[in-house]
Amino acid sequence: MNIYFSCSLTGGRKDEDIYALLVNHLLDGRCEVPTAHLAHPEVMLVERTVDPNDVFQRDIDWLQSCDAVVAEVSTPSHGVGYEIAYALGLQKPVLCLYAQGAVVSKMITGNNATGLVVSSYQDHQQALEILDGFLAKISCL
């Protein structure tokens, strides 16, 4: 399964540990994750050198070819919100995960779009359990 992982870059990187955990879990589960590099601490150095037009087209191509999107939305990000909306427009299943207590846009938490799952987690183990449940559900579609 091809999973587009989405997380904050320029909005802040304080959640890198959960990004890495989620991406590694997807990879360990034999998922393809074209955006796996976003979970690495050095991503900002790499992405800084890439032309914005190239990033946009690359990411749109990845979104169009993915089976689903997993977004960690604890840290607000314009790009992540755009990717979520774009994926839903393509009728892709989307999981939005956020740490319990994080303030998440009501445009995400109040959205009842078909295929969108929004869930908070108390700890990393619960985040993985929610992720596994989402993957199990979409693999049966």
C-alpha positions in Angstrom: 0.0 0.0 0.0 1.3 3.5 -0.9 0.8 5.9 2.0 1.4 9.7 1.7 2.6 10.8 5.2 2.0 14.5 5.9 3.4 16.5 8.8 4.5 20.0 9.7 7.7 21.4 8.2 7.8 25.1 8.3 5.1 25.3 11.0 7.4 23.7 13.5 9.3 20.4 14.1 8.6 19.7 17.8 6.8 16.5 17.0 9.6 14.8 15.0 9.6 11.8 17.4 6.1 10.8 16.6 6.6 11.5 12.9 9.5 9.1 12.9 7.6 6.5 14.8 4.6 6.6 12.4 6.7 6.5 9.3 8.9 3.6 10.6 5.8 1.7 11.6 4.4 2.2 8.1 7.6 1.1 6.5 7.9 -1.9 8.9 4.4 -2.9 7.7 5.7 -3.0 4.1 3.9 0.2 3.1 5.5 2.5 0.5 6.0 6.0 1.9 7.3 8.4 -0.7 7.3 11.2 1.9 9.3 9.2 4.5 12.1 11.8 4.4 9.7 14.3 6.1 10.2 12.4 9.4 13.9 12.9 9.4 15.5 15.8 11.4 17.6 17.0 8.4 14.6 17.4 6.1 14.6 21.2 6.5 18.1 21.4 5.2 17.2 19.2 2.2 13.9 20.8 1.4 15.3 24.3 1.6 17.3 23.7 -1.6 14.3 22.5 -3.6 12.4 24.9 -5.8 8.8 25.5 -4.5 7.3 24.7 -7.9 9.1 21.4 -7.9 8.0 20.6 -4.3 4.4 21.4 -5.3 4.4 19.2 -8.4 6.2 16.4 -6.7 3.8 16.3 -3.8 0.7 16.6 -6.0 2.0 13.6 -8.0 2.6 11.6 -4.9 -0.9 12.5 -3.6 -2.5 11.4 -6.8 -0.7 8.1 -6.8 -1.1 7.2 -3.1 -3.7 4.8 -1.7 -4.3 6.9 1.4 -2.9 9.8 3.5 -1.7 9.7 7.1 -1.3 13.2 8.6 0.0 14.1 12.0 -1.7 17.4 12.7 -0.7 18.4 16.2 1.4 21.2 14.9 -0.6 23.6 12.6 0.6 23.7 8.9 -0.9 25.3 5.9 0.7 22.6 3.7 -0.7 19.7 5.7 -4.2 21.3 5.5 -3.9 21.7 1.8 -2.7 18.1 1.3 -5.6 16.8 3.4 -8.2 18.8 1.4 -6.5 17.8 -1.9 -6.6 14.1 -0.9 -10.2 14.3 0.1 -11.0 15.9 -3.2 -9.5 12.8 -4.8 -11.6 10.6 -2.6 -8.5 9.2 -0.8 -8.9 7.9 2.7 -7.2 10.3 5.2 -6.2 9.7 8.8 -5.5 12.8 10.9 -3.8 12.1 14.2 -3.0 14.6 16.9 -1.8 14.5 20.4 -4.5 14.8 23.0 -4.7 18.4 24.2 -3.3 19.8 20.9 -5.3 22.6 19.4 -6.4 21.5 16.0 -8.3 23.6 13.4 -12.0 23.1 13.5 -11.8 22.8 9.7 -10.2 19.4 10.5 -12.0 18.3 13.7 -15.4 19.4 12.4 -15.1 17.8 9.0 -17.4 14.9 8.4 -16.2 14.0 4.9 -16.5 10.5 3.8 -13.1 8.8 4.1 -11.7 11.1 6.8 -10.8 9.8 10.2 -9.7 12.3 12.9 -8.4 10.9 16.1 -6.5 12.1 19.1 -4.0 9.9 20.9 -2.8 9.9 24.5 0.6 8.3 23.9 2.7 6.8 21.1 1.3 3.3 21.5 -2.2 4.5 21.1 -1.2 6.4 18.0 0.1 3.2 16.5 -3.0 1.3 17.4 -5.2 4.0 15.7 -2.9 3.8 12.6 -3.2 0.1 12.5 -7.0 0.2 12.7 -7.1 2.8 9.9 -4.8 0.6 7.7 -6.9 -2.5 8.4 -10.1 -0.6 7.5 -8.8 0.8 4.2 -7.2 -2.4 3.0 -10.6 -4.1 3.1 -12.2 -1.4 0.8 
